[in-house]
Amino acid sequence: MGSDHHGNRYGRSEQARTAVLHAADDLLVEHGFAGLTIEKIAAKAGVAKQTIYRWWPSKVDILLDAYGPDQARDLTPADLGSLDADLRAHLATVASFLTTSDAGAVYRALVGQAQHDPVLADRLRSTHLADQRVRDRLPFERAIARGELPSDVDIDAAAQRLIAVIHYRVLVTGEPVDRSFTDALVDDFLAQ
């Protein structure tokens, strides 16, 4: 009976959905955004193109769905007990995520595509980036609760001051963002 089935080897299942998301990540890393196609994703995931189109209207939608959970899982700052430790760990994680992970490659591709697609730019800003700004605030909120920072500190400005530099180096200049660089950002911030 199994030999009579053509198309999606998983049926309509979470397993098929997950296979599509993983295939999109893998193929983006291998072929870049321009080389990523629904046909390639379907073939790698072992599903029919129609299955993909039932869930996602475009490869951008697949990438956004693939990126969100990775971003939330990997970029939620740990509570290590002090602002210094929290920031050092978080900034190093952000730098590593953006430069070495498959999810970071997806993010870089989406940001690049967003430069030419205002609808994507708005979606990226209003969902994934807005959610990440909330997570980037956590070390500062915990520091205020512990009495390490005054309650009137501008948390958004502080987080942007640190995170934006990493994004700039990754997305614009290509300069390294190693641990010594991110630790120096924390040192400069805490010295003021």
N, C-alpha and C positions, 0 to 999 in steps of 0.2 A: 504493500500500500504506500509506503513512504516513497517509492520510486515514481508514483503518479503525481506527487506534489512538485510543482514548479514555482520558483520565486522565493518567498521568504521562508527560510528553513526554521525560523522560530515561531511563525504565526504572529498574531498581534499580541506581543508580550513586552514586558519590561526588559526581558533579556534582549529582544530585538532592538529596543530603544537604546539600551546601553551599548550594544554592539555598534550602532550607528554613531553614537557620540564618541566612542573610542576610536572608531575608524576615521572620523573627521579629524580628531586631534592628531592621530598618527600621520595621516595623509598631508595635513597642513605642514607638519614638520618636514616631511619628505619632499613635498612638491611646491610649497609656498601657496599663498592665497590664490594666485592666478591659475595654478595647476590643480587646484582642488575643484572637483566636479561632483555632482550628484551621482553620476554614473560610477565614478571611482569609489565613492563612499558606499554605494549600494553593493558593488562587487566585493569590496573588502569586508563589509559587515555581513554579507551573505543574505541580503534582503532584496526585494524588488524595489525599483525606483518608486513605484506607486505607494509602497509602504512608507517611504520617506516623505513623499508629498502629502500623505494623510496627516502627518505630524508637523511637518515644517514646510513652509512655502519656498525657502531658499537655503543656500549653504550658510549664509549669514545667520539665519535663525538657528541652524544646527550649532554653529560655533558659539552663539550666545548662550544656548542651553548647555553646551559642554563646558563653557568657561565658568558660569555662575557657581556651581557647587565646588569646583576646584578653588576658586577665589575665596569663597566663604570658609572652606576647610583650612586652606593653607595660610590665609592672611588675617586670621583672627588672632590678635596679639595675646600671648600668654601673660598670666599674672605671676611675675617672679618676685614680687614684694617690694620693689622700689622703682621709681621712675627711670633711674639710670639703667638698671638691668632690663626693664621692660622695653625701653627705647632701643637699647643696643641689640637686643634679640629681634625686635620687630623690624627695624631698618635692615638688618642683615638678611632677614627672611624675605622682605620685600625685594631687595636687590637680587637675591638668589632666584626667587620666583620669576622675576621679570627676565632674567638673563639665561637661566639654565633649564627651566621646566617647560614641558609641552604646553601647559596652560599659559605660561608667559609668552610663548610663541603665538598662541591663539590671541592673546590680548594685543600683542604688537601688531598682528595682522588686522584685527578689528579697528584699532586706532588708525592704522594707515588707511584702511578702507573708509573710515568715517570722515577723512579729509575730503572725500569726493561724494559722500552720501549723507546729506543733512538729516535724513530720517534715522539712519543708523547712529549718527553722532548724538542725536537727541535720545534715542533708546539707550545707548551706552551710558550717557551722562545721567539719565533719570532713573536707571535701575542699578546696574553694576557699580558705577562710580559713586553714586549716592549711597548705596549700601556699604561700600568700602570706606567712605568718609566716616560713617558711623563707627565702623570697627577701628579706624585710625585714631579716633578720639579716646578709645578705652584707656590707654596708658595714662593720659592726662586726667581723665575723670577719676581714675583710681588714685592718682597722685594727689588730687585735690581732696579726696575722701581721707587719705592718710595724713594730710596736712603738709605734704611736700611742696605744694604749689598754692598760691593764694586763690581764693574762690572766684576772683574776678578775672582770672587769666583768660585771654581769648584763645580757646582751645582750637577752634578751626584754623586760626592764623598760625598757631604753633605747629599743628599737624601738617598743614600745607607747607610751611617753611622747611620741614624736614623731608617729607615725602616728595614734594615737587622737584627737588634737586635730583633725587634718584631717577624719577621719570625723565627729567630733562637729559640726564647723561645717557640713559638707556635708549630713549627715543630720538634724541637730536644729535648729541655730540659723539656718542659711541665710546666715550671715555670709560675707563674701568670703574666699577662700583663694588670694590672688594671690601672686606671687613674693616680694613684700616680706614678706608674712606667713610664708611657709615659710622664707625666709632668716632671719627673726627667731627662728624656732624653733631653727634650727641654731645661731645666735649664742648663744642662751640655753643650749643644751645644751653647747656647747663651752666656755663660760665657767665651767662648774662643775667 
